[in-house]
Amino acid sequence: MKPRIQPYISPETHHRLQAMAKRPGLSESAIVDRALVAYFSGEADNQREAAINRRLDRLTRQFGRIERDNLVLAETLATFVHYFLTVTPPVPANQVEAARAKGDLRFDLFVRQVAEALRSGQRILQNAVEDVTAEATSFESDPEHLSGERADA
């Protein structure tokens, strides 16, 4: 025979216990017994900790991708600015207004193209980076390329 106890609980907890006990196959005693077993075994803490760890791992991976994407973006911009400043000749004084007007038109076109790429889901830079990363990973994992010899030799 199981021992009988009569603990005091808050009215809110009692209301929740009664509501859960209305489910088929459950009783107030069974619910309290399971809750005490879980409490004493630390099961709830372990499950909560495991859930938090999974969430932290996912956030860490997401942060790593954001950091990588930000680095790629910064390097891309720096490379473009360096190239642009290297190859662009100075504009003669009498052509500054025409060059500015042409630049405004090109910039508007650029903004429209970026907006369209974002709307359509096409990511030119992301696809290019993934292609390069995949190629580099494949190359680095090939034992023939790493040793300079064939792996089966």
N, C-alpha and C positions, 0 to 999 in steps of 0.2 A: 504494500500500500504506500502511496506517495504521501509525504508529509504536507500538511495544510499550513499555509502562512496567510497572514492578513496585513499586507503592507498598505500604507497610505500613499496615494498618488494624487497629483493635481487633477482638478476637474477636466481640464483640457486634455490631459493624457488619458484619463478614463474615457472620455468621449471618443477619442481616436481609437482606443483599444476596443471599445464596444462596436465601433463602425467596422473595424477590421475583422472582428470575430463573427460578423454576419456573413462573411464569405464561406462558401461550402468547404467543409473539412477543417475548419479552424475553430478553436475555442479560445476564450480569454486565457485559460491556464496554459494551453499549448503555445500561444504567442509569447506570454511572459516567460515560460520555460526556455523557449528558443532565444529570446532576447538576453536572458541571463547567461545562457551557455555561450552565446557570441561575445557578451561583455567580458566574461571571465577568461575566455580563450584569446581575447585580443583580435578576434577575426575581423570585427568591424574596423578596428584601427588598421589592420593589415590591408584590408580591401581599400580603405580610404587612402592609405599611403601609396598603394599600388596605382590607384587611379590618379593621384596627384603626380606620381613619378611619370606615368604615361603622358599626362598633359604637359609636364615640364619638358620631357623628351621631345614631344611634338613641337612645342614652342621653341626649343633650342634649335631644332632642324629648320623651322621657319625663319628664325632669326639668322641662321647661317646662310640661307638662301637670299634673304634680304641684303645681308652684308656683302655676299658675292655679287649680287646684281648691282648694288651701289658701287662697288669697286669697278665692275665692268663699265658701268655708265660713266664714272669719273675718268677712267683711262680712255674711254672712247672720246669723250669731250676734249680731254687734254691732247690726244693725238690729232683730232680734227683741228683744234685751235692752232697747234704747232704747224701742221701742214698748211692751213689757211694763211697764217702769217708768213710762212716761208715762201709760198708760191704766188701770193697776190701782190701785184705791183701797185705802187701808189697811183691814185687817180689824179689826172691833171686837173688843175683848178677850174678850167672851163667846162669840165664834164662831171663835176661833183653832183649837181642836181639830177642829171640824167642817171648817174650811177645809183643815187639814193632812191630814185623812183623805181628803177629796175630791181634794186635790192628789196624794196617794200613788196613788189609783186612776187618776187621769188619767196620771200618770207611767208606771205599769205598762202602761196601754193604749198609750202612746206607745212604750215599749220593745218591746212585742210588734209594733207596726206597723213599726218600724224593722227588727226582726229578720226579719219576713215580707218586707219590701221587699228586704233583702239576700239572703235565700234565693231569692226569685223572680227576681232580676236586674233588677227595676224600680228605676230610679233617678230619683226625682221631681225632685230638684235638678239632676242632670246633664241630664235631658231639658229642663228649663226653661232652663238656661244655654245649652244647644246651640240651642234655639229662638231665644232672644234674640240669641245670637251670629250665627246664620245670618241673622236678619232685619237686624241691624245691618250685616253684611257686604254683603248684597244692596243695602241702602239706600246704603251708601257707594260701591259700585262703579257705581251708576247715574249716568251723566253728566248726565241731566236734573236729578237732585236736587242734584248737586254745583254746577252752574253756575246753577241757577235757570231755565234755558232748556231748550228741546228740543235734543237732540244733533244732529238733522238740520236745524235751522233756520239 
